[in-house]
């Protein structure tokens, strides 16, 4: 866990990324965010005792429990509402988590959603889930751009836990699980089976997707005979996809409009509903904490933004890409409820609570300790950004 001494050292040694090809004002804003951290008041560095009760409630809800197969899927599929995917307090969450990580597989096919390998598993009771396989070891550091590397299955699990802590309950329910490709080969459909070679006596798969290649496979571990992954419960209802206003160009020499225009948020406020804009700012804070700079599109359900595809988080704990916070520092607005929740988890409470939830997962440990330290450091940058907005606009920033 990150104590204050370790955290102060981490802030000094971390490498915040400021895009120096931007115009002067955006660059100076990002530099100001980093400077402001050093003068934050003690309230942002000390633990708020209010977090304890919330932590205990989350643990009691998330701890895996027994379930009744006759109604567990019905319960889970009844939860999604206009502003949430799972409830704030319901002990049945632990039952659903247990069901998606334990129920037998009766069918496997390739998901064409997204650009990377995902498998659709049919579990007992005709419940479909997504399975994102493991590509990396826990200690692997992903270098390069903010969107480099393949999806991290552990990031999907941790992101679900983090969203619950921050009361941003718009993510799928996720749990870690190990499956055997070899033992379940009989359940794979013919198309997927054509992409499941045996390599060095290990059953492997590469699937078909935009980035899938026959020389880049995931395989059963030779020791355990299983493949780790994250299982995501599918979200019922109509999901609509939009291009993110803060999408990157993915070209080093070509900057997006938001990276060049000092008044970019004024343009966006004319184009998107205000609630959606506030959702996107919540998403930016969430993405900054996990360091997901790859939310090129966003999905909505009943006109509210979902936090889907969180696999690009937790890649490099030593780098902070400040520009992920652009929606926050360009618009300088934030939901009061989001801000108050962030304040409750100051001073190490966020990483402490997150680790307690991570411990409940079958695949624990989910990350190395450096990622918990990074999370606390990034939370200070969020506090710093909001404080700078308050200095300029006062309490009008809270909505």
C-alpha positions in Angstrom: 0.0 0.0 0.0 1.1 3.6 -0.6 1.9 5.5 2.6 2.5 9.3 2.4 6.3 9.0 2.3 6.2 6.6 -0.6 3.6 8.7 -2.4 5.5 12.0 -2.0 8.6 10.2 -3.5 6.4 8.8 -6.3 5.1 12.3 -7.2 8.6 13.6 -7.5 9.9 10.7 -9.6 6.9 10.2 -11.8 7.0 11.3 -15.5 3.9 13.3 -16.3 3.5 13.5 -20.1 2.7 17.0 -21.4 2.2 17.3 -25.1 4.7 20.0 -26.0 3.3 20.4 -29.6 0.2 21.9 -28.2 -0.4 25.6 -28.3 0.9 27.5 -25.3 -2.3 27.7 -23.2 -3.1 23.9 -23.1 0.6 23.2 -22.3 0.6 25.8 -19.5 -2.6 24.4 -18.0 -1.1 20.9 -17.8 2.1 22.3 -16.3 0.0 24.2 -13.8 -1.8 21.0 -12.8 1.5 19.4 -11.9 2.7 22.4 -10.0 -0.5 22.7 -8.0 -0.1 19.3 -6.5 2.8 20.5 -4.4 0.6 23.1 -2.6 -2.6 21.1 -2.1 -4.1 21.4 1.4 -3.8 18.6 3.9 -7.5 17.6 3.3 -6.4 16.2 0.0 -3.6 14.1 1.5 -5.2 12.8 4.7 -7.7 10.0 5.0 -11.4 10.9 5.3 -13.0 8.6 7.9 -16.2 8.5 5.8 -14.5 6.0 3.4 -14.5 3.2 6.0 -18.3 2.6 5.9 -18.3 2.7 2.1 -15.5 0.2 1.9 -17.1 -2.2 4.3 -20.4 -2.0 2.3 -18.6 -2.7 -1.0 -16.8 -5.7 0.4 -20.0 -7.2 1.8 -21.7 -6.7 -1.6 -18.7 -8.0 -3.7 -17.6 -11.0 -1.7 -18.6 -14.1 -3.8 -21.7 -15.8 -2.5 -23.9 -18.8 -3.3 -26.5 -18.3 -5.9 -29.7 -19.9 -7.3 -29.2 -20.6 -11.0 -32.9 -20.3 -11.6 -32.9 -16.6 -10.9 -29.3 -15.2 -10.7 -29.3 -14.1 -14.4 -32.7 -12.7 -14.2 -31.7 -10.6 -11.2 -28.5 -9.4 -12.9 -30.3 -8.5 -16.1 -33.0 -6.5 -14.2 -30.4 -4.2 -12.7 -29.5 -1.8 -15.5 -31.4 1.4 -15.3 -31.0 4.8 -16.9 -28.1 5.8 -14.8 -26.6 2.5 -13.5 -25.6 -1.0 -14.6 -25.4 -2.5 -11.1 -27.0 -1.2 -7.9 -25.2 0.7 -5.1 -26.2 -1.8 -2.4 -27.2 -5.3 -3.2 -25.7 -8.4 -1.6 -26.7 -10.3 -4.8 -23.8 -8.7 -6.6 -21.5 -11.3 -5.0 -23.8 -14.0 -6.2 -23.6 -12.8 -9.8 -19.8 -12.4 -9.6 -19.7 -16.0 -8.4 -21.9 -17.3 -11.2 -20.0 -15.7 -14.0 -16.7 -17.1 -12.7 -18.0 -20.6 -11.9 -20.9 -21.7 -14.3 -20.1 -24.2 -17.0 -19.4 -23.2 -20.5 -21.7 -24.6 -23.2 -20.7 -22.6 -26.2 -17.8 -20.4 -27.4 -17.5 -18.1 -30.4 -15.5 -15.2 -31.5 -16.8 -11.7 -30.8 -16.5 -9.3 -33.6 -17.0 -6.3 -31.3 -13.9 -4.1 -31.0 -10.5 -4.6 -32.5 -9.0 -7.3 -30.3 -9.6 -10.9 -29.5 -12.7 -11.5 -27.4 -14.6 -14.7 -26.9 -18.3 -15.0 -26.3 -19.0 -17.7 -23.8 -22.5 -19.2 -23.3 -22.9 -20.2 -19.6 -25.4 -22.5 -18.1 -28.8 -20.8 -18.2 -28.2 -19.3 -21.6 -26.3 -16.3 -20.2 -23.7 -14.8 -22.6 -20.5 -13.2 -21.3 -17.4 -11.8 -22.9 -14.0 -13.3 -22.1 -11.0 -11.2 -22.6 -7.8 -13.3 -22.4 -4.5 -12.5 -20.6 -1.7 -11.3 -22.8 0.7 -10.0 -20.1 2.3 -10.9 -16.8 1.5 -8.7 -13.8 4.9 -7.1 -13.7 5.0 -6.3 -17.5 5.3 -2.5 -18.2 3.7 -1.3 -21.4 5.9 1.3 -23.0 5.2 3.6 -25.9 2.1 5.7 -26.5 -0.8 5.9 -24.1 -2.7 3.5 -26.4 0.1 1.0 -26.9 -0.2 -2.7 -26.3 -3.1 -5.2 -26.2 -5.9 -5.1 -23.7 -5.1 -6.1 -20.2 -7.7 -8.4 -18.7 -6.7 -7.4 -15.1 -7.5 -3.8 -16.1 -11.1 -4.8 -16.8 -11.5 -6.4 -13.4 -9.9 -3.5 -11.5 -11.9 -0.9 -13.4 -15.1 -2.6 -12.4 -14.0 -2.4 -8.7 -12.8 1.2 -9.1 -16.0 2.3 -10.8 -18.0 0.9 -7.8 -15.8 2.8 -5.4 -16.3 6.1 -7.2 -20.0 5.4 -7.6 -19.7 5.4 -11.4 -21.8 2.3 -11.8 -21.8 2.2 -15.5 -19.3 -0.6 -16.1 -20.1 -4.3 -16.8 -19.9 -6.6 -13.9 -16.5 -8.3 -14.3 -14.7 -11.2 -12.6 -11.4 -13.0 -13.2 -11.7 -16.6 -14.4 -9.4 -19.3 -15.9 -10.7 -21.5 -18.6 -9.3 -24.4 -20.5 -9.2 -24.0 -24.2 -8.4 -27.6 -24.7 -11.2 -28.9 -22.5 -13.7 -26.6 -24.1 -12.6 -27.0 -27.7 -15.8 -29.1 -28.3 -17.9 -26.1 -27.5 -16.2 -23.8 -30.0 -18.0 -23.0 -33.2 -16.5 -24.0 -36.5 -15.2 -20.5 -37.4 -13.4 -20.1 -34.1 -12.0 -23.6 -34.2 -10.2 -22.8 -37.4 -8.2 -20.2 -35.4 -7.3 -22.6 -32.6 -3.9 -24.3 -33.3 -2.0 -26.5 -31.0 1.5 -25.1 -30.4 4.1 -27.0 -28.4 1.4 -29.3 -27.2 -0.6 -26.3 -25.9 -4.1 -25.4 -27.1 -4.0 -21.9 -28.4 -6.3 -19.4 -30.2 -5.9 -16.2 -32.1 -9.5 -15.6 -33.4 -10.5 -13.1 -36.0 -10.6 -9.4 -35.4 -8.9 -6.2 -36.7 -5.6 -6.9 -35.0 -5.8 -10.7 -34.7 -2.8 -12.5 -36.3 -2.0 -16.1 -36.5 1.4 -15.6 -35.0 0.0 -13.8 -32.0 -1.9 -16.4 -29.9 -3.1 -16.9 -26.4 -2.5 -20.4 -25.1 -3.4 -22.6 -22.1 -0.7 -22.4 -19.5 1.5 -25.5 -19.7 1.5 -25.9 -15.9 -2.2 -25.3 -15.1 -3.7 -26.2 -18.5 -5.8 -23.1 -18.3 -5.9 -19.5 -19.7 -6.5 -16.5 -17.4 -9.0 -13.9 -18.5 -11.7 -11.4 -17.5 -15.3 -12.4 -17.8 -17.7 -9.5 -18.5 -21.4 -9.8 -18.0 -23.2 -8.5 -21.1 -25.4 -5.5 -20.6 -29.0 -5.8 -21.9 -30.7 -3.1 -23.8 -29.9 -0.9 -26.8 -26.4 0.4 -26.8 -25.5 3.3 -29.2 -21.9 4.1 -30.2 -20.6 7.6 -30.8 -17.2 9.1 -31.7 -15.6 10.7 -28.7 -15.2 14.5 -29.0 -11.7 13.9 -27.4 -10.7 11.2 -29.8 -7.0 11.0 -30.7 -5.8 11.0 -34.3 -3.4 8.1 -33.6 -0.9 9.9 -35.8 2.2 11.5 -34.2 2.3 14.5 -36.6 -1.4 15.1 -36.7 -3.2 16.8 -33.8 -6.9 16.6 -33.1 -8.9 19.8 -32.7 -9.1 19.4 -28.9 -5.3 19.4 -28.8 -5.1 22.8 -30.6 -8.2 24.8 -29.7 -8.2 26.8 -26.5 -12.0 27.1 -26.6 -12.8 23.5 -27.6 -15.2 22.8 -24.8 -17.4 25.7 -25.9 -17.9 23.9 -29.3 -18.7 20.6 -27.6 -21.3 22.1 -25.3 -23.3 23.1 -28.4 -23.1 19.5 -29.8 -23.8 17.1 -26.9 -26.4 17.0 -24.2 -25.3 18.5 -20.9 -25.7 15.2 -19.0 -23.7 13.4 -21.6 -20.9 16.0 -21.3 -20.9 15.5 -17.5 -20.7 11.7 -18.1 -17.7 12.3 -20.4 -16.0 14.3 -17.7 -16.6 11.5 -15.2 -15.2 9.1 -17.8 -12.1 11.3 -18.3 -11.4 11.3 -14.5 -11.9 7.5 -14.4 -9.7 7.0 -17.5 -7.0 9.2 -16.1 -6.8 7.2 -12.9 -6.4 4.0 -14.8 -4.5 5.7 -17.7 -6.8 4.6 -20.5 -6.1 7.0 -23.3 -7.9 4.9 -25.9 -11.5 5.9 -25.5 -11.9 6.9 -29.1 -15.6 6.1 -29.0 -18.1 6.0 -26.2 -21.3 4.0 -25.9 -24.6 5.1 -24.4 -27.6 3.3 -23.0 -30.7 5.3 -22.6 -28.6 8.4 -23.4 -26.2 7.9 -20.6 -22.5 7.1 -21.1 -21.3 3.6 -20.3 -17.7 2.8 -19.2 -17.0 -0.1 -21.6 -13.7 -1.4 -22.9 -11.4 -0.6 -20.0 -8.6 -3.0 -21.0 -6.1 -0.3 -21.9 -5.6 0.7 -18.2 -2.8 -0.1 -15.8 -0.1 -0.4 -18.5 2.7 1.8 -17.0 2.6 3.0 -13.4 5.6 5.3 -13.9 3.9 7.5 -16.6 1.0 9.9 -16.2 -0.6 11.2 -19.5 -2.1 14.5 -18.2 -4.0 15.1 -21.4 -6.5 12.3 -20.6 -8.0 15.0 -18.2 -8.6 17.4 -21.1 -12.4 17.2 -20.8 -12.1 18.3 -17.1 -9.6 21.1 -17.5 -11.0 22.4 -20.7 -14.6 22.5 -19.6 -13.9 23.2 -15.9 -17.2 21.6 -14.7 -17.7 18.4 -12.7 -20.7 16.8 -11.0 -20.8 17.8 -7.3 -21.5 14.1 -6.4 -18.4 13.0 -8.3 -16.3 15.6 -6.5 -17.6 14.7 -3.1 -17.0 11.0 -3.7 -13.4 11.7 -4.8 -12.8 13.7 -1.6 -14.0 10.7 0.5 -11.2 8.5 -0.9 -8.2 10.8 -0.3 -4.9 10.0 1.4 -4.5 6.4 0.4 -8.1 5.3 1.0 -8.7 4.8 -2.7 -5.9 2.3 -3.2 -6.6 0.6 0.2 -10.3 0.1 -0.8 -9.4 -1.0 -4.3 -6.9 -3.6 -3.1 -9.5 -5.0 -0.6 -11.9 -5.5 -3.5 -9.2 -7.0 -5.7 -8.4 -9.5 -3.0 -11.9 -11.0 -3.5 -11.1 -12.0 -7.1 -9.9 -15.4 -8.1 -6.9 -14.0 -10.0 -5.6 -11.8 -7.1 -3.0 -10.3 -7.1 -4.2 -8.2 -10.0 -1.4 -5.6 -10.2 2.0 -4.9 -8.7 2.1 -2.3 -5.9 3.5 0.4 -8.1 0.1 0.7 -9.8 -1.6 1.5 -6.4 1.0 4.2 -5.8 0.3 5.6 -9.3 -3.4 5.6 -8.6 -2.9 7.8 -5.5 -0.5 10.1 -7.4 -3.0 10.6 -10.2 -5.8 11.3 -7.7 -3.7 14.2 -6.5 -3.6 15.5 -10.1 -7.4 15.3 -10.3 -7.7 17.3 -7.1 -5.2 19.8 -8.4 -7.2 20.2 -11.7 -10.4 20.9 -9.9 -8.7 23.3 -7.5 -7.3 25.3 -10.4 -10.8 25.4 -11.9 -12.2 26.6 -8.6 -9.6 29.4 -8.4 -10.8 30.6 -11.8 -14.6 30.0 -11.7 -15.4 29.4 -8.1 -18.1 27.0 -7.1 -19.9 27.4 -10.4 -17.9 24.5 -11.7 -20.0 22.1 -9.6 -23.1 20.8 -11.3 
